[in-house]
Amino acid sequence: MHKNEGMISPLEKKRLSYVPQIPPLLKNIGSLSLEEVSRAKAPVAELKSLFPRIFSAPSYRVGKGKGKAARAQKVGVLFSGGPAAGGHNVLAGLFDALKELNSRSQLIGFLNGAAGVLESHSKELSAKMIDGVRNLGGFDLIGSGRTKIETAEQLAAAAETVRKYSLDALVIIGGDDSNTNAAVLAEYFLQHNVSTRVIGVPKTIDGDLRSQEIELSFGFDSACKTYAELIGNIARDAKSSRKYYHFIKLMGRSASHITLECALATHPNLALVGEERKTLAEIVRQIADLVRKRKQAGKEYGVILVPEGLIEFMPEVKQLISELNKILAEGKPPAAVESLLADAQRQTFRLLPEKIQQQLLFDRDPHGNVQVSQIATEELLIELVKRELKDLKWSAQPHFFGYEGRCCLPSNFDANYGYALGRLAALAIKEEVTGVICAIQFLAKSPEKWALRLVSIIQLMCLEMRKGKQKPVIQKALVDIKGKVFAQYQKVRSTDELEDRYRYPGPIQFFDPDVSDSVPLTLER
Ligand code: FBP
């Protein structure tokens, strides 16, 4: 019996007994081996000096064969960054497979992200603990955090911890930065004769950790389905009450994948896509035109989706932010900043409502940068469109959907995908590889047809300017505005502006096979 059985809801109880569907190969990991698929050089030769040991490490395809013996392994695992539904299933998949391979294997959860490694803060995960979180949302069994292991002192502390615990492997479940970190650690451990191997697992609701090999991270599907349910409900309310424009900001720190997926699922009157790189003035005009046109058609309501990262894509705001960062970094007082801006940037600054000006000047992260994700873009747009439509009567309601979607019960897709990723990580550990990320392909098909890969993380990396220095990173995958998914949205965009073709997806379904096994629309395309 689950220890909190009295506390859990009937649906959670039911979900605990769901058996994730996985590719047949993953059912018997002991009978699998790895085949090298490429030993291609990483795309940027300069990475070689930073990662001499893993620079030309191969990627692998998984197949039947006599792999390495299944010896007892001691494995550490941590979550990094924002929660994403399906994370507990990664732990369950990893735990089950490790124990099936050798019942003496142990899984140690580091608490609250990489900080747990630096502070040696951990707990050994038992079958009882794992059984209590199967197919449930959240990362709460071990917590997560945004600490990075970057400095020489942190790297040394991480090496000390994994040595102290005698870990054979460390599994890092995270996004682009965390998997970059996984590569840094893999290299560091090899260079310092630490025998712990490092395996990455792709996680983020943002859907921006993608490459040719990685189709999607887990968590995106459940988050989008949750937001799409809420957007559908709001659309129905808009159409019923006929008096508000709903400006709905959706999470996604940089890329607009979540907004695009929700647009395909719900058909709002407009979905802004940051990657189109329109100026603030263009966007305000576009929305004002939409409100005018709909008014002429007798409609004084509507639904507009706004991606969280929109503001950073607007060329003039981007320039303003970079100028502000420079001036403030020179230690100039915020009150003097406006007078120090170049004319064009001063104009942009003056256009912004006071609340946003204050956010740009005072709400800074520990590195002194603007906290772009905290800016109320939905409120900014409402205010500026109101100015533009002075003589027109209309009302707007701002919303922000973010945290609501990160810890929901995982959809069947994410429950299956997370569990399969965990089992694949166990295979990587058995086969003693390091510096690889788990990649599952053909995700739009049913799990029986998924293909399994272990991809050398270095293959995903490039050099990018960060805080004035060239740094190795996994580049975020933005929405490709020449790609198929955006084209699909473009096809319906102008019709959806005036006609109300809202779709109401309703809550995530778990039990009706016609609905419950749906995959993200982004993948179907
Ligand atoms: P990850 O990239 O760590 O998965 O986080 C994604 C995200 O949910 C973004 O969409 C959002 O901007 C950010 O986390 C919010 O972060 P925080 O939890 O620190 O407020």
Boltz pocket constraint, residues with backbone or C-beta under 6 A from the ligand:
constraints:
  - pocket:
      binder: B
      contacts: [[A, 80], [A, 81], [A, 82], [A, 83], [A, 84], [A, 175], [A, 203], [A, 204], [A, 205], [A, 206], [A, 251], [A, 252], [A, 253], [A, 308], [A, 373], [A, 406]]
      max_distance: 6.0
